[in-house]
Amino acid sequence: MMTMRSQLRKLLRDTDGQEIIEAAIVIPLLFTILFGVYWFGRAFNIYGTINHAAREGARVAVSSCASCGNTAATDAQIATGVTEALQASKLDPSKVQCYTPGPNPVACPGFSSPCTCNAGSSNVRICRSVWLNAGSSDPPVCGVTVSFKYPYQFWFPFTSVSGQNISLKASVQADGEE
C-alpha cells in the first residue's frame, strides 16, 4: 500500500498529462496561423479582383464603339464595366468608395476638369484625358485613370487585427487608342 507521500511523488514525476498541456498551447497557435493564412489570402484575392475590375473599367474607357459612330464610352458605361467585374467575382459593388490616388491629374491640352466620381450610381473615380507618366522619364501620354477602394474586414481571432477594417485600393491607367 502506497502512502500519501509516495503517491504525491509519483504524481509529480509522471508525464501522463504533458501531452494535453502541450496540445492546449500548440492548437490555438496552429489555428491562429491557419486563420491568418485564410484571411490574408482572402484579402489578396479581393485585391486582385478589384484591380481586375479597375482594368475592365479602363478597357471600356479607352475602347470606342464602331457601331456607335466611334464615340467614347460614357462614365456610366465605364462604371458598369467595373460593377460587372465585381459581381462576376461575387463582390458587392455597393461597397465601392471613391478614391483619389496621389495628386490630382493634369488634363491633356484642350480638356478641363477631367475627373468625375459617382458615375452611374457607382463610386468609381474616372479621370479622362489626363497626362499619364507625368512624373517618370517616359514621355507623357494622354489617357484615362480608373480608381476606387473597397473595404475589407479581418476576422483574425486572438490578435489586435481582429475586426479591423482596411481599404483595398485599385488604380489603373490606360492610354487612349490612336
Buried (B, 14 or more C-beta within 10 A) or exposed (E): EEEEEEEEEEEEEEEEEEEEEEEEEEEEEEEBEEBBEEBEEEBEEBBEBBBBBBBBBBBBBBBEEEEEEEEBBBBBBBBBBBBBBBEEEEBEBEEBBBBBBEEEBBBBEEEEEBBBBEBBEBBBBBBBBBBBEEEEEEEBBBBBBBBBBBEBEBEBBEEEBEEEEEEBBBBBBBBBEE
